[in-house]
Amino acid sequence: MDVHVLLPITRGLRRRGVDVLTAREDQTTRLLDPELLRRARELGRILFSQDEDLIAEAVRCQREGEPLATVVFVRQPSKLRNEPPFNLLACPRRFSQKSEAGLHARIAEETADRDA
């Protein structure tokens, strides 16, 4: 879990049996985004983030063919747009390689749409 993810999300995932390691627990709260992505890859972990700068770095890595940990990016809900909060029940406990490839593709598409 990226350092920017709120504690209730971490707790909710753990209640559902998801093995979660927070940046705070891993003592990586001061790592820059490229280092955090590298650390997640080294540990074989999926990185959950709500940080748009981190997802931009992940897309850069993907485009340049750098090895990349799977990143789950969920935008923080906007009070102004009255968006619903992140649905913890929709988060799978494990990802297959096929679902990881789909996640990478959706990340790239969403970022390209946002940057257009």
N, C-alpha and C positions, 0 to 999 in steps of 0.2 A: 504494500500500500504506500502510495506516494504520501509525503508528509502533509499535503493539502487536503487529504480525504478526511471528512469529519468522523469522529469516534463512533457515533451511532451506526454508520454504515459498516464499520469494522465489526462492531458488536453483533449487528444483524447477520452478517455473513458467517461469523463464528457460530451463532446460534443455529444456523442452518448446516453446520458441519463443514464449512469451507475452511481449509488450512490457510490462515492469514498470517503474514509476517509484515509488520509495519516498519516504515523507515526508522521510526523512533526505536523500536525493539532491535533493529539491525544496526543501530548507531550510524545511520547514513543520512541524517536529516540535513546535513550541510553539503551533500554532493550536488554537483551541477547535473543538469538533465542527461548529458551524454554518459556521465559516470554512473548515474542511477540506472539507466538502460543497460549499461554494461554489467553492473552488479546483478540485476535481475536475471540477465542471460547466464552469468556465471553460476548462479544458484539454481537455474532451471525453473524460475518462478514466472508467473504471469504478473505483470505490473498493472495495477488498477490506479487510474489517475483521473483527476478532474482539472488538470492543469493544461491549458491550451498550448503553452510554450513547449511542454514536454511532448505533446502529440505532434507538434510541428517538427521537433527533433527526431521523433520516431519515423515520420514520413521521409525526412531527409536521409536517414540511415537506410530505409527501405529502397529509396530511389537510387542510392549509391551502391546498393548491393552489400552493405555491411551486415554482419550477423546481428540479429535483433531478437530480443525477448518479445513474447506476445504482450501487447498492450491492450487493456480494456479501458477505453476512454468514455466517460459519461459526463456530459456538460452539467454544470451546476444549474439547478433550476433557477429561473429568474422570477422574482416576485412581481416584476413589472408585467411579464407575459403570462402570469398565473399558470406556470408549468407544473405538472405533477412531480413529486419527488421520485428519485431513482427506485425502480421496482426490484427489490432484493430477490424476490421469488423467481425472476426471470434470469438470474445469474446462475449458470451451470456450475457444478462442483468441479468438473473436469472438462478440458477441451481436447478434442481430437485434432490431429494434424489438419484435417479437412476444415474444421471450424476455425482453426487458427488462420489458415490461408484466407478464409472468408473475412475474418476480422481485419487482417492486413489490407485486403482489398477495400473493405468499407471505410477504413481509416483514410486511405488514400483518396477515395471518392469524396468523402465528406470534406476533407481538407481542401481538395481541388475546387469543390463547389463554393466553399467559404472564401477562398482566395480569389475566385473569379469576379 
